[in-house]
Amino acid sequence: MIPNVLSIAGTDPSGGAGIHADLKSFAACGAYGMAVITAVVSQTTTGVTGVHQMPAAVVTQQLDTLLGDVRVDAVKIGMLGDAEVIAAVAKAVERWSLPAVVLDPVMVAKSGDPLLEDDAMWALRDLLLPQVDLVTPNVPEAARLLGVAPAVDLEEQMAQAVALQETGVRRVLLKGGHLGGPFSTDVLVSDGEPALLTAERVVTENDHGTGCTLSSAIAALRPQRPDWTTAVRDAKSYLSGALAAADRLDVGHGHGPVHHFWALWPDTP
């Protein structure tokens, strides 16, 4: 059975991040994609020029309307924006007993523009993190969630991944892309046992939406894989291919998107 996977996130008119990236990742990974919009974001490969936040009641209405009709096999949560929307999504996850929920705690865009209000951090930590099955922060996001300085090496990255799980999160995938080096190592923690997932770093300027793409690929693959570790490994492999093929695209003048359909579209000169 083809899994139905839901994205709860903001938009990206350039198609590289947010629900646009999520829907592409779902399709590329063999899932049927759906989306509930939390914010309309005016952004391109060069930056964000505006954010129109959806009222929490509108987000709830979208969720209840969809979930009252369609079976959902997994969920990816991305940009939420403010505390009211975070609370609404947390309530929906609990009320509808949503399965295989992956949270990408989007705080800052690739361009450096903020996408989460400062006073919403408490809601993310206290209301939503305990409800999800996997959270996928990068190094700066994990530091903000823990209230500590960002990790500077693998040892600190592993310690922070364990510390984040100990706050009550079921599973943590702390991504190591910000640490630099020839390899990118992510730390997956489940039940306090860290596992390292390492891939060769792909050198490209076209890395817009990598966090969205990875988390949505995990959500799409989890119903199709026997366990979380396998789903994460396969999603990381998919992202590596999307990064390696990103320069085949010509989108915008900044950080272009990864190539979500690298395995499906024929190569071009």
Secondary structure as UniProt FT lines:
FT   STRAND          4..10
FT   TURN            13..14
FT   HELIX           18..28
FT   TURN            29..30
FT   STRAND          32..43
FT   STRAND          48..53
FT   HELIX           56..67
FT   TURN            68..69
FT   STRAND          74..77
FT   HELIX           83..95
FT   TURN            96..97
FT   STRAND          101..103
FT   TURN            110..111
FT   HELIX           118..120
FT   HELIX           121..123
FT   HELIX           124..128
FT   HELIX           129..131
FT   STRAND          134..135
FT   HELIX           139..146
FT   HELIX           154..165
FT   TURN            166..168
FT   STRAND          171..174
FT   HELIX           177..179
FT   STRAND          183..190
FT   TURN            191..192
FT   STRAND          193..200
FT   HELIX           210..221
FT   HELIX           222..224
FT   HELIX           228..244
FT   HELIX           246..248
FT   TURN            260..264
//
